[in-house]
Amino acid sequence: MIPTTAQAIRQLLSVAVLITSLLAVIALSGCELGEPCRPYIESERGIYNALAPELWRYVEADTLLLPEHRQLELMLLKDWREGLEAFESLLGIEADQ
């Protein structure tokens, strides 16, 4: 069965959350928030920059989403961005990279 657009966007958001969660575990346990973490954080920024703008536009424009679902999905994207910015700040990485 082909997923609907809403199902597809939720799957993408789930993948984004999974990636972010895995990155957080790696960064906090294996990297000790030092220079070895930089490639992981920069990679996560690239993923965010590639996916988030389109996801944000889609969620805002999707007329089939209930208002509370739209709010939750936008909050998820905002949390992803803020979490990434927090890691970048800890490592002294410029957010525009």
Backbone as numpy.savetxt, mean C-alpha at the origin, in Angstrom:
# Nx Ny Nz CAx CAy CAz Cx Cy Cz
-14.86 -18.28 -13.14 -15.70 -17.10 -13.14 -14.81 -15.85 -13.14
-15.14 -14.90 -13.96 -14.38 -13.66 -14.03 -14.83 -12.75 -12.89
-13.85 -12.24 -12.10 -14.24 -11.38 -10.98 -14.77 -10.05 -11.46
-15.70 -9.48 -10.70 -16.19 -8.15 -11.02 -15.09 -7.14 -10.73
-15.29 -5.94 -11.18 -14.29 -4.89 -10.94 -14.10 -4.68 -9.45
-15.17 -4.67 -8.69 -15.07 -4.48 -7.24 -14.28 -5.61 -6.60
-14.52 -6.83 -7.05 -13.77 -7.97 -6.50 -12.29 -7.85 -6.87
-12.01 -7.44 -8.07 -10.62 -7.30 -8.51 -9.90 -6.24 -7.70
-10.57 -5.13 -7.44 -9.91 -4.06 -6.68 -9.67 -4.52 -5.25
-10.59 -5.26 -4.69 -10.40 -5.77 -3.33 -9.24 -6.77 -3.29
-9.10 -7.57 -4.33 -7.98 -8.50 -4.39 -6.66 -7.74 -4.46
-6.61 -6.70 -5.27 -5.39 -5.89 -5.36 -5.07 -5.23 -4.03
-6.08 -4.72 -3.36 -5.86 -4.10 -2.07 -5.38 -5.13 -1.05
-5.92 -6.34 -1.12 -5.48 -7.40 -0.22 -4.02 -7.74 -0.45
-3.62 -7.79 -1.71 -2.22 -8.05 -2.04 -1.34 -6.92 -1.51
-1.79 -5.68 -1.67 -1.02 -4.54 -1.18 -0.84 -4.62 0.33
-1.89 -4.98 1.04 -1.79 -5.11 2.50 -0.84 -6.24 2.87
-0.92 -7.34 2.16 -0.03 -8.47 2.42 1.42 -8.08 2.20
1.69 -7.40 1.10 3.06 -6.96 0.81 3.56 -6.02 1.89
2.72 -5.08 2.28 3.11 -4.12 3.32 3.36 -4.82 4.64
2.51 -5.77 4.98 2.68 -6.52 6.23 3.98 -7.33 6.22
4.25 -7.99 5.11 5.48 -8.75 5.00 6.70 -7.85 5.09
6.60 -6.70 4.44 7.70 -5.74 4.49 7.94 -5.27 5.91
6.87 -5.02 6.64 7.02 -4.58 8.03 7.70 -5.64 8.87
7.33 -6.89 8.69 7.95 -7.98 9.45 9.43 -8.08 9.10
9.75 -8.02 7.81 11.15 -8.10 7.38 11.95 -6.93 7.94
11.37 -5.74 7.80 12.10 -4.54 8.24 12.32 -4.52 9.74
11.34 -4.92 10.50 11.46 -4.85 11.94 12.25 -5.99 12.55
12.31 -7.12 11.87 13.04 -8.25 12.45 14.40 -8.47 11.80
14.44 -8.52 10.50 15.68 -8.88 9.84 16.60 -7.73 9.52
16.06 -6.55 9.34 16.87 -5.42 8.91 17.30 -4.51 10.05
16.63 -4.59 11.17 16.91 -3.72 12.30 16.83 -2.25 11.89
15.98 -1.95 10.92 15.76 -0.60 10.43 17.05 0.14 10.07
17.94 -0.57 9.46 19.19 0.03 9.01 19.28 0.05 7.50
20.45 0.30 7.02 20.70 0.42 5.58 20.28 -0.83 4.79
20.39 -2.05 5.35 19.93 -3.21 4.57 18.44 -3.17 4.22
17.64 -2.39 4.95 16.20 -2.29 4.68 15.89 -1.39 3.49
16.81 -0.53 3.14 16.55 0.47 2.10 15.98 -0.15 0.81
16.53 -1.24 0.27 15.95 -1.78 -0.96 14.51 -2.25 -0.80
14.16 -2.78 0.36 12.79 -3.23 0.59 11.83 -2.05 0.62
12.22 -1.00 1.30 11.37 0.18 1.41 11.24 0.88 0.05
12.35 0.97 -0.68 12.29 1.59 -2.00 11.43 0.75 -2.96
11.50 -0.56 -2.83 10.66 -1.44 -3.64 9.19 -1.24 -3.30
8.89 -1.16 -2.02 7.52 -0.93 -1.59 7.01 0.41 -2.11
7.86 1.44 -2.12 7.47 2.74 -2.66 7.12 2.62 -4.14
7.92 1.85 -4.87 7.64 1.65 -6.29 6.31 0.96 -6.51
6.00 -0.03 -5.68 4.72 -0.73 -5.78 3.59 0.23 -5.46
3.75 0.99 -4.39 2.72 1.96 -4.01 2.50 2.98 -5.13
3.59 3.54 -5.65 3.47 4.55 -6.70 2.81 4.00 -7.96
3.02 2.71 -8.22 2.44 2.10 -9.42 0.96 1.77 -9.24
0.56 1.35 -8.05 -0.80 0.87 -7.84 -1.75 1.89 -7.21
-1.28 2.60 -6.22 -2.18 3.41 -5.40 -2.95 4.50 -6.16
-2.32 5.26 -7.04 -3.09 6.32 -7.71 -4.29 5.77 -8.50
-4.08 4.69 -9.21 -5.18 4.11 -9.98 -6.23 3.49 -9.06
-5.79 2.83 -8.01 -6.74 2.26 -7.05 -7.57 3.36 -6.41
-6.91 4.45 -6.04 -7.60 5.57 -5.41 -8.68 6.13 -6.35
-8.32 6.35 -7.62 -9.28 6.87 -8.60 -10.44 5.91 -8.78
-10.12 4.62 -8.86 -11.17 3.64 -9.06 -12.16 3.62 -7.89
-11.63 3.56 -6.68 -12.48 3.49 -5.49 -13.37 4.73 -5.40
-12.81 5.89 -5.67 -13.61 7.12 -5.61 -14.70 7.15 -6.67
-14.45 6.54 -7.83 -15.39 6.61 -8.94 -16.39 5.45 -8.98
-16.15 4.40 -8.25 -17.00 3.21 -8.31 -18.37 3.49 -7.68
-19.38 3.57 -8.51 -20.73 3.88 -8.03 -21.40 2.67 -7.38
-20.84 1.49 -7.53 -21.43 0.30 -6.93 -21.01 0.10 -5.48
-19.97 0.79 -5.05 -19.51 0.64 -3.67 -20.45 1.36 -2.71
-20.75 0.71 -1.63 -21.49 1.39 -0.56 -20.58 2.45 0.04
-21.14 3.54 0.53 -20.30 4.60 1.10 -19.33 4.11 2.18
-19.80 3.20 3.04 -18.91 2.70 4.09 -17.77 1.84 3.52
-18.04 1.12 2.43 -16.98 0.34 1.79 -15.97 1.26 1.12
-16.47 2.30 0.48 -15.58 3.29 -0.15 -14.67 3.90 0.91
-15.26 4.30 2.02 -14.49 4.91 3.09 -13.42 3.95 3.62
-13.77 2.69 3.80 -12.80 1.71 4.30 -11.67 1.48 3.31
-11.99 1.40 2.04 -10.96 1.16 1.04 -10.04 2.37 0.89
-10.60 3.57 0.96 -9.76 4.77 0.91 -8.89 4.86 2.16
-9.43 4.45 3.30 -8.65 4.45 4.53 -7.50 3.44 4.44
-7.75 2.31 3.81 -6.69 1.32 3.62 -5.56 1.89 2.77
-5.90 2.57 1.70 -4.87 3.19 0.86 -4.11 4.27 1.62
-4.82 5.05 2.42 -4.18 6.09 3.22 -3.24 5.46 4.25
-3.69 4.38 4.89 -2.84 3.70 5.88 -1.59 3.11 5.22
-1.74 2.59 4.02 -0.60 2.04 3.29 0.43 3.16 3.07
-0.06 4.32 2.59 0.83 5.45 2.33 1.51 5.93 3.62
0.74 6.07 4.67 1.30 6.57 5.93 2.30 5.60 6.53
2.03 4.30 6.43 2.98 3.31 6.92 4.29 3.36 6.14
4.18 3.48 4.85 5.36 3.59 4.00 6.15 4.85 4.33
5.45 5.97 4.49 6.12 7.22 4.84 6.82 7.12 6.20
6.23 6.40 7.14 6.86 6.23 8.45 8.17 5.46 8.33
8.18 4.39 7.54 9.42 3.65 7.32 10.46 4.52 6.62
10.03 5.27 5.61 10.96 6.14 4.90 11.55 7.18 5.85
10.74 7.71 6.72 11.21 8.70 7.67 12.25 8.08 8.62
11.98 6.88 9.09 12.92 6.21 10.00 14.27 5.96 9.33
14.23 5.71 8.03 15.46 5.38 7.31 16.07 6.60 6.61
15.39 7.74 6.67 15.90 8.94 6.02 15.83 8.86 4.51
14.82 8.17 4.00 14.61 8.03 2.55 13.65 9.12 2.10
14.01 9.81 1.02 13.13 10.85 0.48 11.87 10.18 -0.07
10.70 10.70 0.27 9.43 10.12 -0.13 9.19 10.14 -1.63
9.83 11.04 -2.36 9.58 11.14 -3.80 10.38 10.13 -4.60
11.16 9.28 -3.95 11.96 8.29 -4.70 11.10 7.18 -5.20
